[in-house]
Amino acid sequence: MQIARYYFIAILFAASANTAVAQQVTPEPSVVAEQELLMLIAQLGDDDFDRRELAQQKLKELGLVAFDALHAARYNDDIEIAKRATYLVRSMKVRWIEPKDPTSVAKILKDYGEQHVSERRIRIEQLTKLKNSEGIIPLTRMVRYESDTKLSKIAALGIIQYNEPEEAEDREQLAETLISICGPSARVGS
């Protein structure tokens, strides 16, 4: 049983490295070339104000597809790039509650995105205590899209606290769901 648990944890972490849950309709990550994202991010620091504004608008339109690249750009040496990337990440709308979420999850996540970091942490901890693995899927969304890196890691640790599904088919289905949420994220929590 211990080996099965480690196997399940490995699946969860692998799954936490893979697609997106966006409020608005966004292009698939494969449609937006990484080079295009990097070019747009570089243009956030362009000498030409209009070019900076246009790049910011295009990145905003890409929405969550640009999340990881913008999240990393918040630490760019160019202060203009870092400032604009931080603004874009904070302004992204993540749909924290999905229609299929149980009522218990919806109650916990109501207004999640508008809360202070300390309140968001409390809510993550509440999700880790839900029965019947109800918190795994919303915690995975947090691993992927929580802008605070520490909270993203806490959500990942919360997922590990859950027991694996007993049936192989259920484990496989859960892994596929987690992969569909996380996409190819390189974030630490993922």
PyMOL CGO cylinders between C-alpha atoms (Angstrom):
from pymol import cmd
from pymol.cgo import CYLINDER

trace = [
    CYLINDER, 0.00, 0.00, 0.00, 2.93, 2.33, 0.75, 0.3, 1, 1, 1, 1, 1, 1,
    CYLINDER, 2.93, 2.33, 0.75, 4.32, 1.84, -2.78, 0.3, 1, 1, 1, 1, 1, 1,
    CYLINDER, 4.32, 1.84, -2.78, 0.89, 2.56, -4.23, 0.3, 1, 1, 1, 1, 1, 1,
    CYLINDER, 0.89, 2.56, -4.23, 0.76, 5.80, -2.23, 0.3, 1, 1, 1, 1, 1, 1,
    CYLINDER, 0.76, 5.80, -2.23, 4.14, 6.93, -3.60, 0.3, 1, 1, 1, 1, 1, 1,
    CYLINDER, 4.14, 6.93, -3.60, 2.99, 5.99, -7.08, 0.3, 1, 1, 1, 1, 1, 1,
    CYLINDER, 2.99, 5.99, -7.08, -0.14, 8.10, -6.62, 0.3, 1, 1, 1, 1, 1, 1,
    CYLINDER, -0.14, 8.10, -6.62, 1.90, 11.06, -5.32, 0.3, 1, 1, 1, 1, 1, 1,
    CYLINDER, 1.90, 11.06, -5.32, 4.19, 10.78, -8.35, 0.3, 1, 1, 1, 1, 1, 1,
    CYLINDER, 4.19, 10.78, -8.35, 1.14, 10.84, -10.63, 0.3, 1, 1, 1, 1, 1, 1,
    CYLINDER, 1.14, 10.84, -10.63, -0.17, 13.91, -8.84, 0.3, 1, 1, 1, 1, 1, 1,
    CYLINDER, -0.17, 13.91, -8.84, 3.11, 15.76, -9.25, 0.3, 1, 1, 1, 1, 1, 1,
    CYLINDER, 3.11, 15.76, -9.25, 3.41, 14.70, -12.87, 0.3, 1, 1, 1, 1, 1, 1,
    CYLINDER, 3.41, 14.70, -12.87, -0.15, 15.79, -13.43, 0.3, 1, 1, 1, 1, 1, 1,
    CYLINDER, -0.15, 15.79, -13.43, 0.55, 19.07, -11.76, 0.3, 1, 1, 1, 1, 1, 1,
    CYLINDER, 0.55, 19.07, -11.76, 2.99, 19.77, -14.56, 0.3, 1, 1, 1, 1, 1, 1,
    CYLINDER, 2.99, 19.77, -14.56, 0.26, 19.86, -17.49, 0.3, 1, 1, 1, 1, 1, 1,
    CYLINDER, 0.26, 19.86, -17.49, -3.54, 22.63, -19.40, 0.3, 1, 1, 1, 1, 1, 1,
    CYLINDER, -3.54, 22.63, -19.40, -5.71, 25.58, -18.40, 0.3, 1, 1, 1, 1, 1, 1,
    CYLINDER, -5.71, 25.58, -18.40, -8.90, 26.63, -16.68, 0.3, 1, 1, 1, 1, 1, 1,
    CYLINDER, -8.90, 26.63, -16.68, -9.75, 30.10, -17.90, 0.3, 1, 1, 1, 1, 1, 1,
    CYLINDER, -9.75, 30.10, -17.90, -12.71, 32.32, -17.27, 0.3, 1, 1, 1, 1, 1, 1,
    CYLINDER, -12.71, 32.32, -17.27, -12.54, 33.72, -20.76, 0.3, 1, 1, 1, 1, 1, 1,
    CYLINDER, -12.54, 33.72, -20.76, -11.99, 31.61, -23.87, 0.3, 1, 1, 1, 1, 1, 1,
    CYLINDER, -11.99, 31.61, -23.87, -8.26, 31.53, -24.54, 0.3, 1, 1, 1, 1, 1, 1,
    CYLINDER, -8.26, 31.53, -24.54, -6.23, 29.95, -27.33, 0.3, 1, 1, 1, 1, 1, 1,
    CYLINDER, -6.23, 29.95, -27.33, -4.58, 26.61, -26.67, 0.3, 1, 1, 1, 1, 1, 1,
    CYLINDER, -4.58, 26.61, -26.67, -1.00, 27.00, -25.46, 0.3, 1, 1, 1, 1, 1, 1,
    CYLINDER, -1.00, 27.00, -25.46, 0.28, 25.22, -28.58, 0.3, 1, 1, 1, 1, 1, 1,
    CYLINDER, 0.28, 25.22, -28.58, -1.32, 27.95, -30.74, 0.3, 1, 1, 1, 1, 1, 1,
    CYLINDER, -1.32, 27.95, -30.74, 0.66, 30.66, -28.98, 0.3, 1, 1, 1, 1, 1, 1,
    CYLINDER, 0.66, 30.66, -28.98, 4.31, 30.06, -29.69, 0.3, 1, 1, 1, 1, 1, 1,
    CYLINDER, 4.31, 30.06, -29.69, 6.67, 30.48, -26.77, 0.3, 1, 1, 1, 1, 1, 1,
    CYLINDER, 6.67, 30.48, -26.77, 8.75, 32.79, -28.95, 0.3, 1, 1, 1, 1, 1, 1,
    CYLINDER, 8.75, 32.79, -28.95, 5.73, 35.05, -29.47, 0.3, 1, 1, 1, 1, 1, 1,
    CYLINDER, 5.73, 35.05, -29.47, 5.15, 35.24, -25.72, 0.3, 1, 1, 1, 1, 1, 1,
    CYLINDER, 5.15, 35.24, -25.72, 8.79, 36.08, -25.08, 0.3, 1, 1, 1, 1, 1, 1,
    CYLINDER, 8.79, 36.08, -25.08, 8.71, 38.74, -27.80, 0.3, 1, 1, 1, 1, 1, 1,
    CYLINDER, 8.71, 38.74, -27.80, 5.59, 40.34, -26.33, 0.3, 1, 1, 1, 1, 1, 1,
    CYLINDER, 5.59, 40.34, -26.33, 7.09, 40.29, -22.85, 0.3, 1, 1, 1, 1, 1, 1,
    CYLINDER, 7.09, 40.29, -22.85, 10.28, 41.92, -24.15, 0.3, 1, 1, 1, 1, 1, 1,
    CYLINDER, 10.28, 41.92, -24.15, 8.11, 44.59, -25.79, 0.3, 1, 1, 1, 1, 1, 1,
    CYLINDER, 8.11, 44.59, -25.79, 6.68, 45.45, -22.37, 0.3, 1, 1, 1, 1, 1, 1,
    CYLINDER, 6.68, 45.45, -22.37, 10.01, 47.20, -21.80, 0.3, 1, 1, 1, 1, 1, 1,
    CYLINDER, 10.01, 47.20, -21.80, 10.28, 48.81, -25.25, 0.3, 1, 1, 1, 1, 1, 1,
    CYLINDER, 10.28, 48.81, -25.25, 11.36, 52.45, -25.49, 0.3, 1, 1, 1, 1, 1, 1,
    CYLINDER, 11.36, 52.45, -25.49, 8.22, 53.18, -27.53, 0.3, 1, 1, 1, 1, 1, 1,
    CYLINDER, 8.22, 53.18, -27.53, 5.22, 53.71, -25.22, 0.3, 1, 1, 1, 1, 1, 1,
    CYLINDER, 5.22, 53.71, -25.22, 2.71, 52.65, -27.88, 0.3, 1, 1, 1, 1, 1, 1,
    CYLINDER, 2.71, 52.65, -27.88, 4.59, 49.39, -28.48, 0.3, 1, 1, 1, 1, 1, 1,
    CYLINDER, 4.59, 49.39, -28.48, 4.60, 48.70, -24.71, 0.3, 1, 1, 1, 1, 1, 1,
    CYLINDER, 4.60, 48.70, -24.71, 0.86, 49.34, -24.53, 0.3, 1, 1, 1, 1, 1, 1,
    CYLINDER, 0.86, 49.34, -24.53, 0.13, 47.15, -27.56, 0.3, 1, 1, 1, 1, 1, 1,
    CYLINDER, 0.13, 47.15, -27.56, 2.21, 44.28, -26.13, 0.3, 1, 1, 1, 1, 1, 1,
    CYLINDER, 2.21, 44.28, -26.13, 0.40, 44.61, -22.80, 0.3, 1, 1, 1, 1, 1, 1,
    CYLINDER, 0.40, 44.61, -22.80, -2.97, 44.52, -24.54, 0.3, 1, 1, 1, 1, 1, 1,
    CYLINDER, -2.97, 44.52, -24.54, -2.04, 41.43, -26.58, 0.3, 1, 1, 1, 1, 1, 1,
    CYLINDER, -2.04, 41.43, -26.58, -0.80, 39.63, -23.47, 0.3, 1, 1, 1, 1, 1, 1,
    CYLINDER, -0.80, 39.63, -23.47, -3.98, 40.55, -21.64, 0.3, 1, 1, 1, 1, 1, 1,
    CYLINDER, -3.98, 40.55, -21.64, -6.04, 39.10, -24.51, 0.3, 1, 1, 1, 1, 1, 1,
    CYLINDER, -6.04, 39.10, -24.51, -4.08, 35.84, -24.32, 0.3, 1, 1, 1, 1, 1, 1,
    CYLINDER, -4.08, 35.84, -24.32, -5.21, 35.51, -20.72, 0.3, 1, 1, 1, 1, 1, 1,
    CYLINDER, -5.21, 35.51, -20.72, -4.14, 32.45, -18.79, 0.3, 1, 1, 1, 1, 1, 1,
    CYLINDER, -4.14, 32.45, -18.79, -2.19, 31.06, -21.74, 0.3, 1, 1, 1, 1, 1, 1,
    CYLINDER, -2.19, 31.06, -21.74, 0.43, 33.70, -20.89, 0.3, 1, 1, 1, 1, 1, 1,
    CYLINDER, 0.43, 33.70, -20.89, 0.25, 33.08, -17.12, 0.3, 1, 1, 1, 1, 1, 1,
    CYLINDER, 0.25, 33.08, -17.12, 3.53, 31.19, -16.62, 0.3, 1, 1, 1, 1, 1, 1,
    CYLINDER, 3.53, 31.19, -16.62, 5.57, 33.48, -18.86, 0.3, 1, 1, 1, 1, 1, 1,
    CYLINDER, 5.57, 33.48, -18.86, 4.17, 36.59, -17.17, 0.3, 1, 1, 1, 1, 1, 1,
    CYLINDER, 4.17, 36.59, -17.17, 4.60, 35.08, -13.72, 0.3, 1, 1, 1, 1, 1, 1,
    CYLINDER, 4.60, 35.08, -13.72, 8.30, 34.57, -14.46, 0.3, 1, 1, 1, 1, 1, 1,
    CYLINDER, 8.30, 34.57, -14.46, 8.60, 38.05, -16.02, 0.3, 1, 1, 1, 1, 1, 1,
    CYLINDER, 8.60, 38.05, -16.02, 7.59, 39.63, -12.70, 0.3, 1, 1, 1, 1, 1, 1,
    CYLINDER, 7.59, 39.63, -12.70, 11.22, 39.15, -11.68, 0.3, 1, 1, 1, 1, 1, 1,
    CYLINDER, 11.22, 39.15, -11.68, 12.73, 40.62, -14.86, 0.3, 1, 1, 1, 1, 1, 1,
    CYLINDER, 12.73, 40.62, -14.86, 15.67, 43.00, -14.42, 0.3, 1, 1, 1, 1, 1, 1,
    CYLINDER, 15.67, 43.00, -14.42, 13.86, 45.59, -16.56, 0.3, 1, 1, 1, 1, 1, 1,
    CYLINDER, 13.86, 45.59, -16.56, 11.61, 47.35, -14.06, 0.3, 1, 1, 1, 1, 1, 1,
    CYLINDER, 11.61, 47.35, -14.06, 9.05, 48.25, -16.74, 0.3, 1, 1, 1, 1, 1, 1,
    CYLINDER, 9.05, 48.25, -16.74, 8.69, 44.62, -17.80, 0.3, 1, 1, 1, 1, 1, 1,
    CYLINDER, 8.69, 44.62, -17.80, 8.47, 43.46, -14.18, 0.3, 1, 1, 1, 1, 1, 1,
    CYLINDER, 8.47, 43.46, -14.18, 5.89, 46.12, -13.30, 0.3, 1, 1, 1, 1, 1, 1,
    CYLINDER, 5.89, 46.12, -13.30, 3.67, 45.42, -16.31, 0.3, 1, 1, 1, 1, 1, 1,
    CYLINDER, 3.67, 45.42, -16.31, 3.96, 41.64, -15.89, 0.3, 1, 1, 1, 1, 1, 1,
    CYLINDER, 3.96, 41.64, -15.89, 2.96, 41.95, -12.23, 0.3, 1, 1, 1, 1, 1, 1,
    CYLINDER, 2.96, 41.95, -12.23, -0.04, 44.06, -13.23, 0.3, 1, 1, 1, 1, 1, 1,
    CYLINDER, -0.04, 44.06, -13.23, -1.10, 41.54, -15.88, 0.3, 1, 1, 1, 1, 1, 1,
    CYLINDER, -1.10, 41.54, -15.88, -0.80, 38.55, -13.53, 0.3, 1, 1, 1, 1, 1, 1,
    CYLINDER, -0.80, 38.55, -13.53, -2.84, 40.31, -10.85, 0.3, 1, 1, 1, 1, 1, 1,
    CYLINDER, -2.84, 40.31, -10.85, -5.51, 41.34, -13.34, 0.3, 1, 1, 1, 1, 1, 1,
    CYLINDER, -5.51, 41.34, -13.34, -6.03, 37.82, -14.73, 0.3, 1, 1, 1, 1, 1, 1,
    CYLINDER, -6.03, 37.82, -14.73, -9.40, 36.35, -13.96, 0.3, 1, 1, 1, 1, 1, 1,
    CYLINDER, -9.40, 36.35, -13.96, -9.23, 32.76, -12.82, 0.3, 1, 1, 1, 1, 1, 1,
    CYLINDER, -9.23, 32.76, -12.82, -12.49, 30.92, -12.44, 0.3, 1, 1, 1, 1, 1, 1,
    CYLINDER, -12.49, 30.92, -12.44, -11.84, 29.33, -9.07, 0.3, 1, 1, 1, 1, 1, 1,
    CYLINDER, -11.84, 29.33, -9.07, -15.27, 27.67, -8.88, 0.3, 1, 1, 1, 1, 1, 1,
    CYLINDER, -15.27, 27.67, -8.88, -16.30, 25.28, -11.62, 0.3, 1, 1, 1, 1, 1, 1,
    CYLINDER, -16.30, 25.28, -11.62, -19.89, 24.15, -12.27, 0.3, 1, 1, 1, 1, 1, 1,
    CYLINDER, -19.89, 24.15, -12.27, -19.03, 20.55, -11.30, 0.3, 1, 1, 1, 1, 1, 1,
    CYLINDER, -19.03, 20.55, -11.30, -17.58, 21.56, -7.92, 0.3, 1, 1, 1, 1, 1, 1,
    CYLINDER, -17.58, 21.56, -7.92, -19.46, 20.29, -4.86, 0.3, 1, 1, 1, 1, 1, 1,
    CYLINDER, -19.46, 20.29, -4.86, -21.35, 22.85, -2.77, 0.3, 1, 1, 1, 1, 1, 1,
    CYLINDER, -21.35, 22.85, -2.77, -18.75, 22.53, 0.00, 0.3, 1, 1, 1, 1, 1, 1,
    CYLINDER, -18.75, 22.53, 0.00, -16.03, 23.64, -2.43, 0.3, 1, 1, 1, 1, 1, 1,
    CYLINDER, -16.03, 23.64, -2.43, -18.13, 26.50, -3.81, 0.3, 1, 1, 1, 1, 1, 1,
    CYLINDER, -18.13, 26.50, -3.81, -18.71, 27.82, -0.29, 0.3, 1, 1, 1, 1, 1, 1,
    CYLINDER, -18.71, 27.82, -0.29, -15.01, 27.79, 0.51, 0.3, 1, 1, 1, 1, 1, 1,
    CYLINDER, -15.01, 27.79, 0.51, -13.97, 29.37, -2.79, 0.3, 1, 1, 1, 1, 1, 1,
    CYLINDER, -13.97, 29.37, -2.79, -16.63, 32.09, -2.92, 0.3, 1, 1, 1, 1, 1, 1,
    CYLINDER, -16.63, 32.09, -2.92, -14.77, 35.35, -3.63, 0.3, 1, 1, 1, 1, 1, 1,
    CYLINDER, -14.77, 35.35, -3.63, -11.42, 33.55, -3.29, 0.3, 1, 1, 1, 1, 1, 1,
    CYLINDER, -11.42, 33.55, -3.29, -9.65, 35.78, -5.82, 0.3, 1, 1, 1, 1, 1, 1,
    CYLINDER, -9.65, 35.78, -5.82, -10.59, 38.97, -3.97, 0.3, 1, 1, 1, 1, 1, 1,
    CYLINDER, -10.59, 38.97, -3.97, -9.21, 37.81, -0.62, 0.3, 1, 1, 1, 1, 1, 1,
    CYLINDER, -9.21, 37.81, -0.62, -5.97, 38.78, 1.12, 0.3, 1, 1, 1, 1, 1, 1,
    CYLINDER, -5.97, 38.78, 1.12, -3.17, 36.19, 1.07, 0.3, 1, 1, 1, 1, 1, 1,
    CYLINDER, -3.17, 36.19, 1.07, -3.83, 35.16, 4.68, 0.3, 1, 1, 1, 1, 1, 1,
    CYLINDER, -3.83, 35.16, 4.68, -7.52, 34.46, 3.96, 0.3, 1, 1, 1, 1, 1, 1,
    CYLINDER, -7.52, 34.46, 3.96, -6.66, 32.55, 0.77, 0.3, 1, 1, 1, 1, 1, 1,
    CYLINDER, -6.66, 32.55, 0.77, -4.30, 30.36, 2.81, 0.3, 1, 1, 1, 1, 1, 1,
    CYLINDER, -4.30, 30.36, 2.81, -7.09, 29.58, 5.29, 0.3, 1, 1, 1, 1, 1, 1,
    CYLINDER, -7.09, 29.58, 5.29, -9.33, 28.56, 2.41, 0.3, 1, 1, 1, 1, 1, 1,
    CYLINDER, -9.33, 28.56, 2.41, -6.64, 26.31, 0.95, 0.3, 1, 1, 1, 1, 1, 1,
    CYLINDER, -6.64, 26.31, 0.95, -6.32, 24.63, 4.33, 0.3, 1, 1, 1, 1, 1, 1,
    CYLINDER, -6.32, 24.63, 4.33, -10.11, 24.17, 4.45, 0.3, 1, 1, 1, 1, 1, 1,
    CYLINDER, -10.11, 24.17, 4.45, -9.99, 22.44, 1.05, 0.3, 1, 1, 1, 1, 1, 1,
    CYLINDER, -9.99, 22.44, 1.05, -7.38, 20.00, 2.34, 0.3, 1, 1, 1, 1, 1, 1,
    CYLINDER, -7.38, 20.00, 2.34, -9.80, 18.88, 5.07, 0.3, 1, 1, 1, 1, 1, 1,
    CYLINDER, -9.80, 18.88, 5.07, -12.74, 18.05, 2.81, 0.3, 1, 1, 1, 1, 1, 1,
    CYLINDER, -12.74, 18.05, 2.81, -13.91, 14.44, 2.73, 0.3, 1, 1, 1, 1, 1, 1,
    CYLINDER, -13.91, 14.44, 2.73, -14.09, 12.15, -0.31, 0.3, 1, 1, 1, 1, 1, 1,
    CYLINDER, -14.09, 12.15, -0.31, -11.23, 13.90, -2.12, 0.3, 1, 1, 1, 1, 1, 1,
    CYLINDER, -11.23, 13.90, -2.12, -13.51, 16.87, -2.88, 0.3, 1, 1, 1, 1, 1, 1,
    CYLINDER, -13.51, 16.87, -2.88, -10.61, 19.30, -2.48, 0.3, 1, 1, 1, 1, 1, 1,
    CYLINDER, -10.61, 19.30, -2.48, -8.16, 17.74, -4.93, 0.3, 1, 1, 1, 1, 1, 1,
    CYLINDER, -8.16, 17.74, -4.93, -9.43, 19.35, -8.15, 0.3, 1, 1, 1, 1, 1, 1,
    CYLINDER, -9.43, 19.35, -8.15, -9.79, 22.89, -6.75, 0.3, 1, 1, 1, 1, 1, 1,
    CYLINDER, -9.79, 22.89, -6.75, -6.40, 22.58, -5.04, 0.3, 1, 1, 1, 1, 1, 1,
    CYLINDER, -6.40, 22.58, -5.04, -4.93, 21.64, -8.41, 0.3, 1, 1, 1, 1, 1, 1,
    CYLINDER, -4.93, 21.64, -8.41, -6.37, 24.85, -9.90, 0.3, 1, 1, 1, 1, 1, 1,
    CYLINDER, -6.37, 24.85, -9.90, -4.61, 26.71, -7.10, 0.3, 1, 1, 1, 1, 1, 1,
    CYLINDER, -4.61, 26.71, -7.10, -1.32, 24.93, -7.74, 0.3, 1, 1, 1, 1, 1, 1,
    CYLINDER, -1.32, 24.93, -7.74, -1.57, 26.08, -11.35, 0.3, 1, 1, 1, 1, 1, 1,
    CYLINDER, -1.57, 26.08, -11.35, -3.00, 29.60, -11.09, 0.3, 1, 1, 1, 1, 1, 1,
    CYLINDER, -3.00, 29.60, -11.09, -2.46, 30.96, -7.59, 0.3, 1, 1, 1, 1, 1, 1,
    CYLINDER, -2.46, 30.96, -7.59, -0.26, 34.01, -8.19, 0.3, 1, 1, 1, 1, 1, 1,
    CYLINDER, -0.26, 34.01, -8.19, 1.37, 33.73, -4.76, 0.3, 1, 1, 1, 1, 1, 1,
    CYLINDER, 1.37, 33.73, -4.76, 4.08, 31.07, -5.13, 0.3, 1, 1, 1, 1, 1, 1,
    CYLINDER, 4.08, 31.07, -5.13, 3.96, 30.11, -1.45, 0.3, 1, 1, 1, 1, 1, 1,
    CYLINDER, 3.96, 30.11, -1.45, 0.20, 29.48, -1.61, 0.3, 1, 1, 1, 1, 1, 1,
    CYLINDER, 0.20, 29.48, -1.61, 0.67, 27.45, -4.79, 0.3, 1, 1, 1, 1, 1, 1,
    CYLINDER, 0.67, 27.45, -4.79, 3.13, 25.22, -2.92, 0.3, 1, 1, 1, 1, 1, 1,
    CYLINDER, 3.13, 25.22, -2.92, 0.78, 24.91, 0.07, 0.3, 1, 1, 1, 1, 1, 1,
    CYLINDER, 0.78, 24.91, 0.07, -1.98, 23.78, -2.30, 0.3, 1, 1, 1, 1, 1, 1,
    CYLINDER, -1.98, 23.78, -2.30, 0.37, 21.16, -3.79, 0.3, 1, 1, 1, 1, 1, 1,
    CYLINDER, 0.37, 21.16, -3.79, 1.16, 19.86, -0.31, 0.3, 1, 1, 1, 1, 1, 1,
    CYLINDER, 1.16, 19.86, -0.31, -2.57, 19.78, 0.41, 0.3, 1, 1, 1, 1, 1, 1,
    CYLINDER, -2.57, 19.78, 0.41, -3.12, 17.47, -2.54, 0.3, 1, 1, 1, 1, 1, 1,
    CYLINDER, -3.12, 17.47, -2.54, -0.57, 15.02, -1.16, 0.3, 1, 1, 1, 1, 1, 1,
    CYLINDER, -0.57, 15.02, -1.16, -2.52, 14.76, 2.10, 0.3, 1, 1, 1, 1, 1, 1,
    CYLINDER, -2.52, 14.76, 2.10, -5.41, 13.06, 0.32, 0.3, 1, 1, 1, 1, 1, 1,
    CYLINDER, -5.41, 13.06, 0.32, -5.52, 9.29, 0.07, 0.3, 1, 1, 1, 1, 1, 1,
    CYLINDER, -5.52, 9.29, 0.07, -5.28, 7.86, -3.40, 0.3, 1, 1, 1, 1, 1, 1,
    CYLINDER, -5.28, 7.86, -3.40, -8.39, 6.36, -4.97, 0.3, 1, 1, 1, 1, 1, 1,
    CYLINDER, -8.39, 6.36, -4.97, -8.50, 2.61, -4.38, 0.3, 1, 1, 1, 1, 1, 1,
    CYLINDER, -8.50, 2.61, -4.38, -9.46, 1.61, -7.93, 0.3, 1, 1, 1, 1, 1, 1,
    CYLINDER, -9.46, 1.61, -7.93, -6.82, 1.86, -10.67, 0.3, 1, 1, 1, 1, 1, 1,
    CYLINDER, -6.82, 1.86, -10.67, -9.41, 3.29, -13.05, 0.3, 1, 1, 1, 1, 1, 1,
    CYLINDER, -9.41, 3.29, -13.05, -10.26, 6.06, -10.56, 0.3, 1, 1, 1, 1, 1, 1,
    CYLINDER, -10.26, 6.06, -10.56, -6.55, 6.87, -10.09, 0.3, 1, 1, 1, 1, 1, 1,
    CYLINDER, -6.55, 6.87, -10.09, -6.09, 7.06, -13.84, 0.3, 1, 1, 1, 1, 1, 1,
    CYLINDER, -6.09, 7.06, -13.84, -9.13, 9.30, -14.29, 0.3, 1, 1, 1, 1, 1, 1,
    CYLINDER, -9.13, 9.30, -14.29, -7.93, 11.60, -11.50, 0.3, 1, 1, 1, 1, 1, 1,
    CYLINDER, -7.93, 11.60, -11.50, -4.46, 11.83, -13.05, 0.3, 1, 1, 1, 1, 1, 1,
    CYLINDER, -4.46, 11.83, -13.05, -5.97, 12.76, -16.43, 0.3, 1, 1, 1, 1, 1, 1,
    CYLINDER, -5.97, 12.76, -16.43, -8.11, 15.44, -14.81, 0.3, 1, 1, 1, 1, 1, 1,
    CYLINDER, -8.11, 15.44, -14.81, -5.13, 16.91, -12.99, 0.3, 1, 1, 1, 1, 1, 1,
    CYLINDER, -5.13, 16.91, -12.99, -3.12, 16.94, -16.21, 0.3, 1, 1, 1, 1, 1, 1,
    CYLINDER, -3.12, 16.94, -16.21, -5.96, 18.71, -18.01, 0.3, 1, 1, 1, 1, 1, 1,
    CYLINDER, -5.96, 18.71, -18.01, -5.97, 21.43, -15.34, 0.3, 1, 1, 1, 1, 1, 1,
    CYLINDER, -5.97, 21.43, -15.34, -2.26, 22.01, -14.89, 0.3, 1, 1, 1, 1, 1, 1,
    CYLINDER, -2.26, 22.01, -14.89, -0.95, 21.88, -18.42, 0.3, 1, 1, 1, 1, 1, 1,
    CYLINDER, -0.95, 21.88, -18.42, 2.75, 22.32, -19.10, 0.3, 1, 1, 1, 1, 1, 1,
    CYLINDER, 2.75, 22.32, -19.10, 3.43, 24.54, -16.12, 0.3, 1, 1, 1, 1, 1, 1,
    CYLINDER, 3.43, 24.54, -16.12, 6.99, 25.00, -14.91, 0.3, 1, 1, 1, 1, 1, 1,
    CYLINDER, 6.99, 25.00, -14.91, 5.96, 26.69, -11.66, 0.3, 1, 1, 1, 1, 1, 1,
    CYLINDER, 5.96, 26.69, -11.66, 7.50, 25.34, -8.47, 0.3, 1, 1, 1, 1, 1, 1,
    CYLINDER, 7.50, 25.34, -8.47, 4.17, 24.20, -7.00, 0.3, 1, 1, 1, 1, 1, 1,
    CYLINDER, 4.17, 24.20, -7.00, 3.36, 22.34, -10.19, 0.3, 1, 1, 1, 1, 1, 1,
]
cmd.load_cgo(trace, "trace")
